[in-house]
């Protein structure tokens, strides 16, 4: 992920984190790909999501 542009890093980090959260709580969150991105149903841990995005941004180029 380190050679990707910043926007791609952020998108990848969001998708990976949402999938991780869904795997931990399959009854509370569903994430599925669609033609334009992903479809999300359920509660999201926003603090964890923000931490992952900030970490991806801090990783540098």
N, C-alpha and C positions, 0 to 999 in steps of 0.2 A: 504494500500500500504506500510505501514511502516515495515512489517516483510519480505518483498521481497528482494532478492539480488539486488544490485545496478543496474545491467544490466536490470533486469526486471522492475525496477522503471523507468529507462530512456526510455525503449520501451513503457511502459504504458503512460508515460507523453507525448511522441511524438505523439502517436496515439490519445490520448485525445485532445491534442492541435490542431492537424490537423482537427479532427472532429469538434471541436469548431469553428475553422476558417471557415470551409466549411459550417457550419450552419449559420454563420453570412453573408457569401457571396456565396450563392448557385450558382449564375451565374458565379462566378470567380474561384471557387475551388470545385472540386469533390474528395471525398475520399471514396473508397469502398474496403472492404476486399477481398482477394483472397486466393488461396491455400498456398501461401508462406508468406503472410503478408498483405500489403495493396497496393492499386493502387491509385496514386495521380495524378490528372490533374488540372493544373492551378497555379496561383501565390500564394506563401506562404509568410507570414510575418515571416521572419527568426528571427528577433529580438525577437518577442513574443515566437517563438519556443525555442530559446536558453534560454530565461528567465525561461520558464517552466522546461526545462531539468536541468538547474542550480539549480532551486528550489527543484527539486526532489532529486538531489544529496546532497544538503545541509540538507535535511530532516533527514539524518542519518539512521541508521539501524532500 
